[in-house]
Amino acid sequence: MGESLNILFLGGAKRVSMAEKLVEAGKAMGLEVQLYSYELDPYVPIASLATVIIGLKWNDPGLMDDLKNRISQYHIGMVLPFVDPAIRVAALLSGLTPQVFIPVSPKTTCDLMYDKIQADHWFTAQGIAVPPHEGSYPRIAKPRFGSASQGIIILHHEADLATFRREHASEEYLIQQYLKADEYSVDGYVDPDGRIIALVPRKRLEVHGGEATKSITVREPAVLRLCGNILQTGIFRGPLTLQFLKEQDTGKVFIMEINPRLGGGVLTSMAAGADMAAYLVNDFLHRPNEPMDNWKEQVIMTRAFREFYFYADNH
């Protein structure tokens, strides 16, 4: 192979399967893909495929300078965020390194989606239904800037809400009704020109730590319609994960949140035919991606543990 593509993951510690897909996609297009991952810990699974770069925390004042130096040092051509705090970092980096392909939404969009309260206001302004804030119990309190289901509190009664307000800063939480509902994640891809290339809903059958460990692709028309309405606003680019609730009693669909990055369960949609890795490499090469809707339904993904080892004599 004559050409190469060096890809930097931001927080890609466990994204081994996605890394493998990117290497395969590059090879199919005549590119030798070299992977790097920006981490705080050298002993992460991605080290089996990528060079781990020990970096700084996402809120470190020196982060952007360090990332720019690493991009130059390792001749990085593409940057992909894999954790929520890294999304805004990638968006900011995009403006500072225009020579690098960083497929993320504009920073204003990333900031908006990272703030659950502001995102809730935006959805409502767009006419997209969100779970009710008032009404019956139980209710769920989500940290305004949280991710991976961390810090969530379930409020079962009025007394729980009163206690919560005494012990927490209420303005730092989004409080909604806890609905009896099925969860859907939609893996989407929007090209640099704003065209929707793919939308694949998958029903989350098992979840661990906020991430699907078992899911199935389902053609859910109401969810797909809402996705279209949201993406037609034109503020999203690149890969993204849209999360919805479909209430079991009424069938109503509500938006939960949008993460403008590749989701942890995106391999399900890729197995169904939406080749996100190929879309990324095509866009890097300025080759057109063709919109697709003929993905396979009822594709089931289930995860197993996979071990990685590090030895004292590794060099």
DASUL-V940122 format. One line per field, one symbol per residue. ss: DSSP state (2 for helix, 1 for strand, 0 for the rest). psi: psi as a letter, one per 20 degrees, with the letter a starting at -180 (. if undefined). burial: 1 if it has 9 or more other ideal C-beta (glycine too) atoms within 8 Angstrom, else 0. A space follows every 10 residues. Layout:
ss=???
psi=???
burial=???
//
This chain:
ss=0011111111 0000022222 2222222200 1111111110 0000222200 1111000000 0022222222 2220000111 1002222222 2222220000 1000002222 2222022222 2222200001 0000000011 1110000000 0011100222 2222222002 2211111000 1111111111 0000011111 1111111100 1111111000 2222222222 2000000111 1111111000 0011111110 0000022222 2000022222 2222000000 0000000001 1100000000 00000
psi=phqroppopo lkgjlgghgg hhggggghjk poppqqpori phmqhiihhq opoobrqhjp hjgghgghgh gggjlpiqpp qiqghighgg gghhhimiip onmrrqhhgg gghhohghgg gggghikppq qqhrbrrrrp opphkrrkjp jpppohrhhh gggghhiqoh ijqpprqoqn qqppppprpp rhjjpohqoo qppohqppkj ppiprpppnn ghghgggggg hiijjqqaqr oppqpophhi jqpqpgrpom rprhjhhghh hiinnhghgg gghgjkqqpp qqjkqprkpp pqqqqpqqqp qhjq.
burial=0000111111 1110110111 1111111010 1111111110 0001111011 0110100000 0011011101 1001011111 1111111111 1111001001 0111101011 1111111011 0111010101 1000001011 1111011000 0111100001 1001000100 0011111100 1011111111 1000011111 1111011000 1101111101 0111011111 1000011111 1111111000 0011100111 1110111111 1111111111 1111000010 0100100011 1000000000 00000
//
